[in-house]
Amino acid sequence: MEKHRVMILGTGPAGLTAAIYAARANFEPLVVEGNEPGGQLTLTTEIENFPGFEDGIMGPTLMDQMRRQAERFGAKFYTGYVTAVDISKRPFKVTVNGEEQFEAEALIISTGASAKLLGIKGESEMIGHGVSTCATCDGFFFRGKRIIVVGGGDSAMEEATFLTKFASEVTIVHRRDTLRASKVMQDRARENPKIKWELNAAPIAVVADGKKVTGLEVKDSKTGEVRVIETEGIFVAIGHSPNTGFLNGQIEADEVGYIQTVGVSTATNVPGVFACGDVADPHYRQAITAAGSGCKAAMDVEKFLEGSNVQDWITVAQS
Ligand code: NAP
């Protein structure tokens, strides 16, 4: 069985930043890439809000450069899907693709979260070409255009309100006539004159002209009538799922499944297991915040492997 001091699970900005730091600390980390190497940023086009890139940078390019940077300092990459971990005792055991086994003295979990998609016709083909799951990332590209936001929760209200900064008009499309969103978020959206509402409208297909999105086909949940709402952009805001299935409940998480970390650290309730990026962050979910937490995770691992008592440095970090 291959043995490593540090294994990093996931290669979004959190995992790759952790890899850069852990590699520079001479741990030669093994980074498991997963099914979506580079993470959610590889689903976007241009990223304009990652500091240091005055003219923006394409998501896949940024992730590729982070990966090369980690490799330059000695990080090793393994392509495969982590199917299980045994963290009941150290060294931890990591199973990849259901069979390959690895051992690690410390683990950094940075498996991210996946935006939920509607699963309707035309949706996956148009991601990055008019369909988006991230208003902060892509809203800017829809200046002066009509946009649809799908969903009835706080995320949909927040994204719709944010998108009114760019769009000429934002229509919230929700499959029921009552919203799941908190009253304060609903009120904010209702008070916004640029926001229109299409309730009882269940999305059934993304309509495109081959190159760009032109509409969203919806079915009236009460009458069954099918029609197309014209739009240039569709933001799907129906929630995220943290990618934690492989943990099988071995780490403390909130009710949705986001890993809980201790205080300002990236330590989990299992000594030697650290979590960073979106898998432990239901709130900020930005590339730069994920990268920052990846840096913290590698520094926490270094302290842990040096033999510091986990509680000591968390207490210091919090004070
Ligand atoms: P959510 O509360 O689970 O809402 C998801 C929405 O998407 C629901 O309205 C749901 O419809 C709809 N939906 C789900 N699957 C769908 C499908 N296949 N087709 C059409 N519609 C679908 O998720 P969220 O809005 O991301 O919020 C998650 C958590 O984060 C919540 O606790 C929320 O309060 C919190 N949050 C807070 C803030 C804030 O306070 N600033 C911002 C964002 C999120 P139904 O209602 O019909 O099920």
Boltz pocket constraint, residues with backbone or C-beta under 6 A from the ligand:
constraints:
  - pocket:
      binder: B
      contacts: [[A, 117], [A, 118], [A, 150], [A, 151], [A, 152], [A, 153], [A, 154], [A, 155], [A, 156], [A, 158], [A, 175], [A, 176], [A, 178], [A, 179], [A, 180], [A, 181], [A, 182], [A, 203], [A, 237], [A, 238], [A, 239], [A, 240], [A, 282]]
      max_distance: 6.0
